Amino acid sequence: MKPVAIIGAGITGLTAGFYLKRKGVPVTLYEAGDRVGGVIQSIREHGYLAEFGPNTILETSPRVTQLVMDAGLAARRLDPHPRATARYVVRYARPIAMPGSPLGFFTTKLFTARAKLAVLREPFVPRRRDGREESVAEFVLRRLGREFLDHAIDALVAGVYAGDPYRLSVPQAFPKLGQLEARYGSLIRGQIFGARERKRRGEIAKDRAPKFSFDEGLQVLPETLRERLGEAVRLNTAVTRLARTAEGWTLDLRARGQPARAEHSAVVYAGTAFQLAGLEVQAAAPLSLGALAGIRYPPVASVVLGFRREDVAHPCEGFGMLIPRIEGFRILGTIFSSSLFPNRAPAGHLTLTSYIGGERHPELASLPPDKLFALTCEDLRVLLGVRGRPTFQHSVFYPRAIPQYNVGYGRFRELLADGERQAPGLFFAGHYREGISLSDTIVSGGRAADRAAEFVGVK
């Protein structure tokens, strides 16, 4: 059997390759860069452990749990510190803990009495029936009002997508919100009754899903998968053309700058949408994928700073804080990294991971590191009472960070589905297809492995 080709050795491609190999299907992973893991990157330096992409994995699906077990990583898994449950949203220029119960919601200072009354009225707001695709902002304004949008949802959207609630699509970016309204007529009723169905399916809502990491950071997962795949992973090898043949697929490559060609039974594309837009794909007729270049990927900078514990006034015991645009700060939010997991900072110190840019301030993400450090410290001084100089600092710039599931994104998903129909044996998977979270991409890789295995006749 010819091997299945997997293009891209991020977590999606690694997951797909790992499970195809477990099914007895030979694979070859092609990665244009010199490392695996994509945006997952962990470094340990001077006693600090810094994450530059995602900081945690959400255990939203049994597939995520199974991957950790199958990869032999259960003993290296780290769950958050029991005290790291609080999440903060900034209001009045200070972080306020999000309520964790209905009683807490009605006593919190995060929302005014008017906003709290809007939540009580929400079950009586009529559902939308005209079928028009709404942005997140339109949906929230209609059901919960302006204050909830400006002081909560805007912060959430910045933290998840680094996005703009006036552009992001409810059915594409937050499909479960629209499904709750469509099925139950209310978000409140849907949260209550929908929980039973999620439990029956073995799924967990992202806001309630357990989160975890590993003893040496998230990079443990892609590095372990690479070890399991062995020589099947080929770094510094770019795929420049795909062509469907009677026997399968021919791939044109550039391996360390030299042209090459390889034959495969099927192909799983697990790269980015903007790279796919420029890839030549020849099936019965050339596939036209250039429209995928229209998917917006805003720039984001990750800034990791270490401080002496006594130089930070806020206790920083919790997950972190999100910041609405209306508050006027330049950082999108901050994760209290060393409060989440042990050994993220030397004794007597803490690690704070902040994000800058996105759709809110795209011009800031590309600033030189010294300016990123300075503006982050300025915001943290006001928000957390940080004083003194950092004892650790590192930043990473992602010029194209997160695909934005904006209004109209469905046309891109239709284009991908049409492409798979026109080119049997070609499968698309990744954060541009089935969700942007790390858990979404793991699930996407597992599903792609199942489909590719079935295509080549292996169950």
C-alpha positions as CSV (number, residue, x, y, z in Angstrom):
1,M,0.0,0.0,0.0
2,K,1.3,3.5,-0.9
3,P,1.5,5.7,2.2
4,V,-1.0,8.4,2.9
5,A,0.6,11.9,2.6
6,I,-0.1,14.4,5.4
7,I,0.8,18.0,4.6
8,G,1.6,19.9,7.7
9,A,3.1,18.7,11.0
10,G,1.1,20.8,13.4
11,I,-1.1,19.1,16.0
12,T,-3.8,18.3,13.3
13,G,-1.3,16.5,11.0
14,L,0.5,14.8,13.8
15,T,-2.8,13.4,15.2
16,A,-3.9,12.2,11.8
17,G,-0.6,10.5,11.2
18,F,-0.4,9.0,14.6
19,Y,-3.8,7.3,14.3
20,L,-3.3,6.2,10.7
21,K,-0.1,4.5,11.7
22,R,-2.0,2.8,14.6
23,K,-4.5,1.5,12.1
24,G,-1.6,0.0,10.1
25,V,-1.7,2.6,7.3
26,P,1.7,3.8,6.2
27,V,2.1,7.6,6.3
28,T,4.5,10.3,5.3
29,L,4.2,13.8,7.0
30,Y,5.6,16.7,5.0
31,E,6.5,19.8,7.0
32,A,7.9,22.9,5.3
33,G,9.4,24.2,8.5
34,D,12.2,22.9,10.7
35,R,10.1,21.8,13.6
36,V,6.8,20.1,14.4
37,G,3.9,21.5,16.5
38,G,2.9,24.6,14.5
39,V,2.0,27.4,17.0
40,I,2.6,25.1,20.0
41,Q,5.9,26.1,21.3
42,S,7.3,25.8,24.9
43,I,10.7,26.9,26.1
44,R,12.3,26.5,29.6
45,E,14.8,29.2,30.4
46,H,16.2,30.5,33.7
47,G,13.6,28.5,35.7
48,Y,10.7,29.9,33.6
49,L,8.6,27.8,31.3
50,A,7.0,29.9,28.6
51,E,4.2,29.0,26.1
52,F,4.0,31.0,23.0
53,G,0.8,29.6,21.4
54,P,-2.0,28.0,23.4
55,N,-1.4,27.5,27.1
56,T,-3.9,24.7,27.8
57,I,-5.9,21.9,26.1
58,L,-9.6,21.8,26.8
59,E,-10.9,18.2,27.4
60,T,-14.1,18.8,25.4
61,S,-14.1,15.4,23.6
62,P,-13.3,11.8,24.4
63,R,-10.9,12.0,21.5
64,V,-8.7,14.4,23.4
65,T,-8.5,12.2,26.4
66,Q,-7.9,9.1,24.2
67,L,-5.0,10.8,22.4
68,V,-3.2,11.5,25.7
69,M,-3.7,7.9,26.7
70,D,-2.7,6.4,23.3
71,A,0.4,8.6,23.2
72,G,1.5,7.3,26.6
73,L,1.4,10.7,28.2
74,A,-1.1,10.2,31.0
75,A,1.7,10.3,33.6
76,R,3.0,13.6,32.3
77,R,-0.4,15.3,32.2
78,L,-0.8,18.3,34.6
79,D,-4.2,19.5,35.8
80,P,-4.5,23.1,37.0
81,H,-3.9,24.1,40.6
82,P,-7.2,23.7,42.5
83,R,-7.1,27.5,43.3
84,A,-6.7,28.4,39.7
85,T,-10.4,28.5,38.9
86,A,-11.1,32.2,39.0
87,R,-11.5,34.1,35.7
88,Y,-11.4,37.8,35.6
89,V,-12.9,40.4,33.3
90,V,-11.6,44.0,33.5
91,R,-14.1,46.7,34.4
92,Y,-13.4,50.1,36.0
93,A,-9.7,49.5,35.1
94,R,-9.4,46.5,37.5
95,P,-10.0,42.8,37.1
96,I,-13.2,41.5,38.6
97,A,-13.9,37.8,39.1
98,M,-16.5,36.4,36.9
99,P,-19.4,34.9,38.9
100,G,-19.4,31.1,39.2
101,S,-23.1,30.7,40.2
102,P,-26.5,32.3,39.6
103,L,-26.3,33.9,43.0
104,G,-22.8,35.2,42.3
105,F,-24.1,36.7,39.0
106,F,-26.7,38.8,40.8
107,T,-24.2,40.0,43.4
108,T,-21.2,40.7,41.2
109,K,-20.0,44.2,40.5
110,L,-19.1,43.2,37.0
111,F,-22.6,44.1,35.7
112,T,-25.1,46.8,36.6
113,A,-28.6,46.0,37.7
114,R,-29.8,46.9,34.2
115,A,-27.6,44.2,32.7
116,K,-28.7,41.6,35.3
117,L,-32.4,42.4,34.5
118,A,-31.6,41.8,30.8
119,V,-30.5,38.3,31.6
120,L,-33.7,37.7,33.5
121,R,-35.6,38.8,30.4
122,E,-33.6,36.7,28.0
123,P,-35.8,33.6,28.1
124,F,-38.7,35.8,26.8
125,V,-36.9,37.3,23.9
126,P,-38.3,35.9,20.6
127,R,-36.0,33.7,18.6
128,R,-34.9,34.8,15.2
129,R,-36.9,33.1,12.4
130,D,-35.8,34.8,9.2
131,G,-32.7,32.7,8.8
132,R,-30.3,35.7,8.3
133,E,-26.8,35.1,9.5
134,E,-26.0,37.3,12.4
135,S,-22.7,38.6,13.8
136,V,-21.9,37.9,17.4
137,A,-22.6,41.5,18.2
138,E,-26.0,41.5,16.6
139,F,-27.0,38.3,18.4
140,V,-25.9,39.5,21.8
141,L,-27.4,42.9,21.4
142,R,-30.7,41.3,20.5
143,R,-30.8,38.8,23.3
144,L,-28.8,40.4,26.1
145,G,-28.2,44.1,25.4
146,R,-25.3,46.6,24.9
147,E,-23.7,46.2,28.3
148,F,-23.3,42.5,28.1
149,L,-21.7,42.9,24.6
150,D,-19.3,45.7,25.6
151,H,-18.2,44.4,28.9
152,A,-18.3,40.6,28.6
153,I,-18.7,39.2,25.1
154,D,-16.2,41.6,23.5
155,A,-13.6,40.4,26.0
156,L,-14.4,36.8,25.3
157,V,-14.1,37.2,21.6
158,A,-10.8,38.9,22.0
159,G,-9.6,36.1,24.2
160,V,-10.7,33.2,22.0
161,Y,-10.3,34.5,18.4
162,A,-8.4,37.8,18.9
163,G,-11.4,38.8,16.9
164,D,-14.2,41.5,16.4
165,P,-17.7,40.6,17.6
166,Y,-19.1,42.8,14.8
167,R,-17.5,40.6,12.2
168,L,-17.5,37.1,13.7
169,S,-20.5,34.9,12.7
170,V,-22.6,33.2,15.3
171,P,-23.4,30.0,13.3
172,Q,-19.7,29.7,12.1
173,A,-17.7,30.9,15.2
174,F,-20.1,30.0,18.0
175,P,-22.5,27.6,16.5
176,K,-23.8,26.2,19.8
177,L,-25.2,29.7,20.7
178,G,-27.4,29.7,17.6
179,Q,-28.3,26.1,18.1
180,L,-29.4,26.8,21.7
181,E,-31.7,29.6,20.5
182,A,-33.1,27.6,17.6
183,R,-33.8,24.5,19.7
184,Y,-34.8,25.9,23.1
185,G,-35.8,29.5,22.2
186,S,-33.4,30.8,24.9
187,L,-29.8,30.7,25.9
188,I,-30.7,30.2,29.6
189,R,-33.1,27.3,28.9
190,G,-30.6,25.8,26.5
191,Q,-27.8,25.8,29.0
192,I,-30.0,23.9,31.4
193,F,-31.5,21.4,29.1
194,G,-28.6,21.1,26.6
195,A,-26.3,19.9,29.4
196,R,-28.1,16.6,29.5
197,E,-27.6,16.0,25.8
198,R,-23.9,16.9,25.9
199,K,-23.4,14.4,28.8
200,R,-25.1,11.7,26.7
201,R,-22.8,12.4,23.8
202,G,-19.7,12.4,26.1
203,E,-19.1,16.1,25.2
204,I,-18.4,19.0,27.6
205,A,-19.1,22.7,26.9
206,K,-15.9,24.6,26.5
207,D,-16.6,26.9,29.4
208,R,-16.9,23.9,31.7
209,A,-14.3,21.6,30.1
210,P,-11.3,20.5,32.2
211,K,-8.1,22.0,31.0
212,F,-4.6,20.5,31.2
213,S,-1.0,20.7,30.1
214,F,2.1,18.6,30.6
215,D,5.1,18.7,32.9
216,E,7.3,20.5,30.3
217,G,4.5,22.4,28.5
218,L,2.3,21.6,25.6
219,Q,5.1,20.9,23.3
220,V,5.4,17.6,25.0
221,L,2.4,16.4,22.9
222,P,3.7,17.2,19.4
223,E,7.2,16.1,20.2
224,T,5.9,12.7,21.5
225,L,3.7,12.2,18.5
226,R,6.8,12.9,16.3
227,E,8.8,10.3,18.2
228,R,6.0,7.8,17.6
229,L,5.9,8.5,13.9
230,G,9.7,8.3,13.5
231,E,11.1,8.6,10.0
232,A,7.7,9.2,8.6
233,V,8.1,12.9,9.5
234,R,10.0,14.9,6.9
235,L,11.0,18.4,7.9
236,N,12.0,21.2,5.6
237,T,9.9,19.6,2.8
238,A,7.3,21.8,1.1
239,V,4.6,20.4,-1.1
240,T,4.1,22.5,-4.2
241,R,1.6,20.6,-6.3
242,L,-0.9,17.8,-6.0
243,A,-2.1,15.7,-8.9
244,R,-4.8,13.0,-8.9
245,T,-3.8,9.9,-10.9
246,A,-5.4,6.6,-11.6
247,E,-3.3,5.0,-8.9
248,G,-3.7,7.8,-6.3
249,W,-1.9,11.1,-5.9
250,T,1.4,12.5,-7.1
251,L,3.1,15.2,-5.0
252,D,5.7,17.6,-6.2
253,L,8.0,18.6,-3.4
254,R,10.9,20.8,-2.5
255,A,13.0,18.9,0.0
256,R,15.7,21.2,1.5
257,G,15.6,23.3,-1.6
258,Q,15.8,20.4,-4.1
259,P,12.8,19.2,-6.3
260,A,11.4,15.8,-5.7
261,R,8.3,13.7,-6.4
262,A,6.4,11.2,-4.3
263,E,3.4,8.8,-4.9
264,H,0.7,8.4,-2.3
265,S,-2.7,6.6,-1.9
266,A,-4.4,9.6,-0.4
267,V,-3.7,13.1,1.0
268,V,-4.6,14.9,4.2
269,Y,-4.0,18.6,4.0
270,A,-3.4,19.9,7.6
271,G,-1.8,23.2,6.9
272,T,-3.2,26.7,6.9
273,A,-6.0,28.1,4.6
274,F,-3.8,30.8,3.1
275,Q,-1.1,28.3,2.2
276,L,-3.8,26.0,0.7
277,A,-5.0,28.9,-1.4
278,G,-1.7,29.0,-3.2
279,L,-1.3,25.2,-3.7
280,E,-1.8,23.8,-7.1
281,V,-4.3,20.9,-7.0
282,Q,-5.0,18.9,-10.2
283,A,-7.9,16.4,-10.0
284,A,-10.2,15.6,-12.9
285,A,-9.9,19.4,-13.4
286,P,-7.9,21.9,-11.5
287,L,-9.4,22.7,-8.1
288,S,-10.0,26.4,-7.6
289,L,-9.0,27.1,-4.0
290,G,-7.7,30.6,-4.4
291,A,-10.8,32.1,-2.6
292,L,-9.4,30.7,0.6
293,A,-7.0,33.6,0.6
294,G,-9.9,35.7,1.7
295,I,-10.0,34.1,5.1
296,R,-8.8,36.7,7.6
297,Y,-5.8,35.8,9.8
298,P,-5.0,38.9,12.1
299,P,-1.5,39.3,13.6
300,V,-1.0,38.5,17.2
301,A,2.1,38.8,19.5
302,S,2.5,36.6,22.6
303,V,4.5,38.4,25.4
304,V,5.7,36.3,28.3
305,L,7.0,38.2,31.3
306,G,8.4,37.0,34.7
307,F,8.3,39.1,37.9
308,R,9.2,38.8,41.5
309,R,6.1,37.8,43.5
310,E,6.5,40.9,45.7
311,D,6.5,43.2,42.6
312,V,2.9,42.3,41.7
313,A,0.1,43.6,44.0
314,H,-2.6,41.3,42.6
315,P,-2.7,37.8,43.9
316,C,-3.0,36.4,40.4
317,E,-4.6,33.2,41.7
318,G,-6.8,32.0,38.8
319,F,-6.8,31.4,35.1
320,G,-6.3,35.0,34.0
321,M,-8.1,38.1,32.8
322,L,-9.8,39.3,29.7
323,I,-10.1,42.9,28.7
324,P,-12.9,44.5,26.8
325,R,-12.1,47.2,24.1
326,I,-14.1,49.8,26.0
327,E,-11.6,49.7,28.9
328,G,-9.0,51.3,26.6
329,F,-6.0,49.0,27.3
330,R,-3.7,47.7,24.6
331,I,-3.3,44.1,25.7
332,L,-6.1,41.7,24.9
333,G,-5.8,39.7,28.1
334,T,-3.3,37.9,30.3
335,I,-3.0,34.3,31.5
336,F,-1.6,33.8,35.1
337,S,0.6,31.0,33.8
338,S,2.5,30.1,37.0
339,S,-0.8,30.0,39.0
340,L,-2.2,27.5,36.6
341,F,0.5,24.9,36.7
342,P,3.6,24.2,38.8
343,N,7.2,24.8,37.7
344,R,6.3,27.7,35.3
345,A,8.4,30.1,37.3
346,P,11.3,30.0,39.9
347,A,10.4,30.1,43.6
348,G,9.2,33.5,44.6
349,H,8.4,34.6,41.0
350,L,5.4,34.4,38.7
351,T,4.8,34.2,34.9
352,L,2.3,36.3,33.1
353,T,1.5,35.6,29.4
354,S,-0.2,38.5,27.5
355,Y,-1.5,38.9,24.0
356,I,-1.4,41.9,21.8
357,G,-2.8,42.7,18.4
358,G,-5.7,40.8,16.8
359,E,-8.5,42.6,15.1
360,R,-8.5,45.2,17.9
361,H,-5.0,46.5,17.5
362,P,-3.3,44.8,14.5
363,E,-0.7,47.5,14.2
364,L,0.7,46.8,17.7
365,A,1.5,43.1,17.1
366,S,4.5,43.8,14.9
367,L,6.2,46.2,17.2
368,P,9.8,45.4,18.2
369,P,10.1,43.2,21.3
370,D,11.3,46.1,23.6
371,K,8.2,48.1,22.7
372,L,6.0,45.1,23.3
373,F,7.5,44.6,26.7
374,A,7.2,48.2,27.6
375,L,3.5,48.6,26.7
376,T,2.6,45.3,28.3
377,C,4.3,46.4,31.5
378,E,2.4,49.7,31.4
379,D,-1.0,48.0,31.2
380,L,0.0,45.4,33.8
381,R,1.1,48.2,36.2
382,V,-2.5,49.6,36.1
383,L,-4.3,46.3,36.1
384,L,-2.3,44.2,38.4
385,G,-0.1,46.6,40.3
386,V,3.1,45.4,38.7
387,R,6.2,47.4,39.6
388,G,9.9,46.9,39.0
389,R,11.5,45.4,36.0
390,P,10.7,41.9,34.6
391,T,13.1,39.1,35.6
392,F,12.2,37.3,32.3
393,Q,10.9,38.5,29.0
394,H,10.2,36.8,25.7
395,S,7.9,37.5,22.8
396,V,6.8,35.7,19.6
397,F,5.1,37.4,16.6
398,Y,2.5,35.5,14.5
399,P,1.8,37.6,11.4
400,R,-1.2,35.3,10.6
401,A,-2.4,33.9,13.8
402,I,-6.1,32.7,14.0
403,P,-8.6,32.2,11.2
404,Q,-11.6,34.5,11.7
405,Y,-14.9,32.7,11.2
406,N,-16.6,35.9,10.1
407,V,-20.0,36.4,8.6
408,G,-20.1,34.6,5.3
409,Y,-17.4,32.0,6.4
410,G,-19.8,29.2,5.3
411,R,-18.8,29.7,1.7
412,F,-15.2,28.6,2.6
413,R,-16.5,25.5,4.2
414,E,-18.6,24.7,1.2
415,L,-15.6,25.3,-1.0
416,L,-13.6,22.7,1.0
417,A,-16.5,20.2,0.9
418,D,-16.8,20.6,-2.8
419,G,-13.1,20.1,-3.2
420,E,-13.2,16.8,-1.4
421,R,-16.1,15.7,-3.6
422,Q,-14.2,16.7,-6.8
423,A,-10.9,15.1,-5.7
424,P,-11.5,11.7,-4.0
425,G,-8.8,10.8,-1.6
426,L,-8.0,14.4,-0.7
427,F,-9.1,15.5,2.8
428,F,-9.0,18.9,4.5
429,A,-8.5,19.2,8.3
430,G,-7.4,21.8,10.8
431,H,-8.3,25.0,12.5
432,Y,-9.7,26.6,9.3
433,R,-12.2,23.7,9.0
434,E,-13.6,22.5,12.3
435,G,-12.8,25.0,15.0
436,I,-9.8,27.0,16.2
437,S,-9.1,25.5,19.7
438,L,-6.4,23.0,20.3
439,S,-9.0,20.4,21.2
440,D,-10.9,21.2,17.9
441,T,-7.8,20.5,15.9
442,I,-7.1,17.3,17.7
443,V,-10.6,16.1,16.9
444,S,-10.2,17.3,13.3
445,G,-7.0,15.3,12.9
446,G,-8.6,12.1,14.3
447,R,-11.6,12.4,12.0
448,A,-9.3,13.0,9.0
449,A,-7.4,9.8,9.9
450,D,-10.7,7.8,10.0
451,R,-11.8,9.1,6.6
452,A,-8.4,8.5,5.0
453,A,-8.2,5.0,6.4
454,E,-11.7,4.2,5.1
455,F,-10.8,5.5,1.7
456,V,-7.8,3.2,1.4
457,G,-9.8,0.3,2.7
458,V,-8.7,0.0,6.3
459,K,-11.1,0.3,9.3
